[in-house]
Amino acid sequence: MNVLITGGAGFIGSNLVQHLSLFTQYKKIGVVDNFDPFYPREIKMKRLQKWAKMHNVQLYEEDIRDEEAMEEIFQEEKWDTVIHLAAIPCARSSIQDPTLYSDVNVTGTVQMLQLSAENKVKRFIFVSSASVYGAVDKPYAFHEDEIVSMPISPYATSKWAAENYCQLFYQLYGFDITVLRLFTTFGPGQPPDMAMHKFAEQMLEDKPVTIYDPESTRDYTYISDVVDAIRLSIEFTAGYQVYNVGSGISVGITQMLDVLANALGLPHEVTVLGQQEGELKHAVADISKLEQSIGFRPKVNFHEGILLFANWFLEEKRLK
């Protein structure tokens, strides 16, 4: 099986490449990434070093919006599966530049779907976001069949629009399409723009930890569990499917900070900034469909994951 992964040099993508390379059925793994300056290029380059010498992994430094370049990649190899991770993240930033988010996250996805249809790709996996569920006032386990309100940021809207295109392309062309709605992914290698990494930096620098809503909750899902869910969805799903990918456990932000501070061995103070526009107050996954359909079971619990992240973070700081 030949697999093409867009956004493959990112946090999730690079871990996925590393994981799939361990399985002999993946004959070739193509990685598309444009090294967008959302965070420093050297972070991605460091990730690539882990699998750069693998004979079955090939990097294409291209932008998914470059139609000519992407056509060449599809014509160069017969790709059986496309895993589409490439996107501009961050709900807050999307409010300042909704045009960019629409261009990359919607137009880019449509181009990948079109090329997959034209080149007879058997399976397309689109990595979406829990943000499509919209806002709720109380902790609520989101189920795949329930969109509780309109998305509340351009980022969330772009993901929701891309999901609708996925369903449309399945209806038009009939190749297998799976949508994975990821909740909060964390673990070693997490980029510096993500909240947990920022909190760890603030604690290490003995600065107040700045949060927006002390009552907010999240479903923290360890990176290896997310990667495992993606691999299982390659092997065990068909038709058009939508799955939540999470731990199924709600954790309050203040609890997360206490566990993180304890793992780092650092004290912390909290400064509350107030509810941030575009951010969900609560997000926890109902993962029963994923469990029943493909046998997914989270293997790394929240406390274990935090400790692994903290150990990696402190080691990174020691080496600098």
Protein Blocks (a to p, Z undefined) as FASTA:
>chain_A
ZZddehklmmklmmmmmmmmmpmklmbacdddehiakbafklmmmmmmmmmmpmkbccdd
ddfklmklmmmmmmmpccfbdcdfbccehjklmmmmmmlmmmmmmmmmmmmmmmmmmnop
abdcddddfklnopafbdcdddfklcfbdcfbfklmmmmmmmmmmmmmmmmnopacdddd
ddddedehiafkbmklmmmmmmmnopacddfblkbccddddfklmmmmmmmmmmmgghjd
dddddehpacdfklmmmmmmmmnopacddddebjaehiafbdcddfklmmmmnopacfbd
fklmmmmmmmmmmmmmmmZZ
